[in-house]
Amino acid sequence: MFYAFYVIAIIILVLHFTGWLKRNNLEWLVLVLAVATFPAVIFLK
């Protein structure tokens, strides 16, 4: 699960930096990723 979280995080970041999220009004996914990082590191590790 820990590695799956990181794969999803990398995909979201790549989509953010390419501008795909902004074009599709999905910028909120970056905020969700930021909030989910702390619990993921604590509970999935």
Secondary structure, DSSP 8 states (H G I E B T S, - for coil): -HHHHHHHHHHHHHHHHHTHHHHTT-THHHHHHHHHHHHHHHHH-
